[in-house]
Amino acid sequence: MPLTKRSRARVLAVQALCAFDALGETFASELDAFLHDRANYADLGWRRQPEPALLDFARELATGTWQQRDRYDELLRQNAAGWSLERMQPVDRNILRLGLHELLECPDTPFAVVLDEAVELAHLFGGAESPAFVNGVLDGLRLKLLATGGELPPPSVPES
């Protein structure tokens, strides 16, 4: 199935998030170069450079997700039973962060789209267990959202 424009933006965003995860804040100065790198498009089998609006969306997703990663990581710690963030595959962790970002910060994107896109990213970049893992964690968070009227409880503060 061919990727939609917004799906392509999510592909670039999750790749950028993995680079942020590996390199830290220093990657921020390289993000635009990364998003415009034709070698990345060739590696993905894309024949044309994405439109500027798509690159802007990818940048917004990547930077917004990275800026909120501490919040998202705490939500993942509380909702991925039996999994520490360090134990998660980096790509799965970043797909989940991106899914959380869209779920919480992009109210115009239906949850079904967020979930489908996250599972597709897990198929594309993750291991054999990744799609089921991503689906389970994000769907669990969706159920908590429904149970709390659309608000996730704030992350708990660890006791000192």
LINQUIMO-V9004 format. One line per field, one symbol per residue. burial: I if it has 16 or more other ideal C-beta (glycine too) atoms within 10 Angstrom, else O. Layout:
# LINQUIMO-V9004
burial->???
This chain:
# LINQUIMO-V9004
burial->OOIOOIIIIIIIIIIIIIIIIOOOOOIOOOIOOIIOOOOIIOOOOOOOOIOOOIIOIIIOIIIIIIOIIOIIIIIIOOIIOOIOIOOIOOIIIIIIIIIIIIIIOOOOOOIOOIIOIIIIIIOIIIOOOIIOIIIOIIOOIIOOOOOOOOOIOOOOOOOO
